[in-house]
Amino acid sequence: MGRRYDPERRQRIIDAAIRVVGRHGISGLSHRAAAAEADVPLGSTTYHFRSLDELLVAALRQANEGFAAAVRDSGALADPEADVATELARLMGQWLAGDRAGAELEYELYLAALRRPALRPVAAEWCQGVADTLARRTDAVTARAAVALMDGICLQVLLTGAEYDEGYAREVLARVLRG
């Protein structure tokens, strides 16, 4: 019997890994757990991802796309007349009010780079990508500062369970963006 052609298998494994991490944390992820969740043979996970770090890199890349895409695709940020601080504060509020578990998962994968050096380039790509988008409206240093500030605000909201304060975010972003 020949191999079954399954072009979506790699993506299903990544999606499964994200679900496993969402339920059990990074420590609960293994090739075996991802294979079971994706309903594929164990050999498929090791074929597509030789190491667990390779699988985590793919999962982090996919998870990071949510907020970065919202910033990148924001029509208001492309409008030279739009208030960047107001738009960024709105986007953060929208992201945090959406799928809270998904936001927590993104940060869990993002912060895993502290202990897993293979993830650091992906975390840096995310920061740089958002900063590059913002640099179209300000200088590169200010854009990086705004990314750090947004990261800090989101992380504090997620860690403390506090309500997101859009007015506060707008005010401090405006201060950073004014220089």
N, C-alpha and C positions, 0 to 999 in steps of 0.2 A: 504494500500500500504506500503511495507517495505522500509527500508532505502536503498538508492543507495550506493553501495560499491564504495568508491572513495579514494584509498590509496594515491593519489597525492594531495589531498585537502590541507593538512597542508603546503606542499611546495608551492602550488599556492598562498596561503595566504601570506607567507613570501615574495615571489616574488612580489606580489601585493603591499605589504607594502613598499618594496624598491622602486617601481615605484612611489608610492604616495609621499614618502619622497623626491625622486628625483625631482618631479614636484612642490611640495608645501612646502617642508621643514618638519621638525619634527612636527612643530605646526599644520600642515595640516593632520597629521595621526590620525585616530581614528579607532575603530573597524568597524564602519559603512563605512568609506572610503575604508578600506582594503577589506571589504566584497564586496562592489560595484565594486572595481577594479578587484577582483578575480572572480567576478560573482558567488558568493556563498551566502547562507543565512547568515544574521547577526549572528545567533546562532552558525554557524560554527566557526567564528572567536573567539567568547567567549568560545567555547568548547575547541579549541586547545590552546588558549592564554587567560587565565583568566584576565590578566591585560594588559594594553598597554605596560608596561615595559617588560613583557614577550615577547610580539611581537617584541619590539625594540631589545631585547637581541638576539633573533633569527635572525633578520635582520642584526644586527651588526656582529654577528658571520659569517654569509654568506658573507657580504660585505668585511670583513677583510681578507677573504681567498685569494683574488687575489694576492696581493704583497707577502704575507707570503708564498704562494704556489710557486711563482716564485723563491724566495730565497731558499726555501726548496728543490725544484726540480732542482736547477741549477747544472748541471754537472760540470761546471767550479769550483764552490765552493767545490765540492767533490774532485777535483784534487789537490793534495798537491803542485803541481808546479804552479798552477794558481795564478795570482795576485788578491787577494780578493778585494782590493780597486777598481781596474778596473772593475771587474765583478759586484760589488755592484752599482757602478756609471752607468754602462750599464743597469742594471736591473731597476734602478730608472728612467733613461731616457726613457726606453721602456714603463714602467708603466705610466709615466706622458704623454708620446706622444700618448698613446692608447686612451682610452675612458676618456676624461677630465671630463665629467659629472659624470662618475662612480668614478673617483678619488675624486672629490669634495664630492660626496655622502658618500664615505667611511670616509672621514674626518669629515663630518657633523655628522654622526652617532658616530664616535670615540669621537669627542669633546662634544657630548651630555652628556657624562659621567660626565662632570663638574657639571651639574644640576640634573642628574638622577643617583643616587648612584647604582641602580641596574645594570647599564651598566659598572661600573668600573671594575668588575672582567673580563669582556670580553675584555676590552681595555688592561688590564694587561696581559691577556692570549696572546694577539697578540704580545705585546712587548716581553714577555718571550719566546714565540715560535720562533720569529726571532732571539733573543739573543741566545737561545739554539742552533740553527742551526749555527750561527756564532762562538759560543764557541768551535765548533769542530776544528776551525782554529786558535783560539786565546784564551785568558783567559776570564773568565766570566765577569769581570769588563770592559775590553776593548770591549767585545761584546755588553754590555749594553750601553756603550758610543757611539759605532757606530750606534746602533739603535736610540738613542736620536738624533744624528747628522743627520741621514737620515730623521727622522721625521721632524726635523727642516727645512732641505733643502726643502723637499716636501711641507711642510706647507707654507713656504715663497713663493715658486713658485706659489702655488695655490692662496694664498691671494693677492699677488701683481700683478699677471698676467705676471710676468717676464718670460723670456725664461729660460729653464733649461740649466745650464752650466755644461756639463758632465766633462769637464777638471777640473773645480773648485771642483766639488764633488769628483772626483778621488783624487785630491791633498789633500783635507782636510781629507778624509777618510784614505788615506795613512798615514798622520801624526798621526791620532788617533790610527790606527792599529799598527804603529811602536812603540807607547808608548812614 
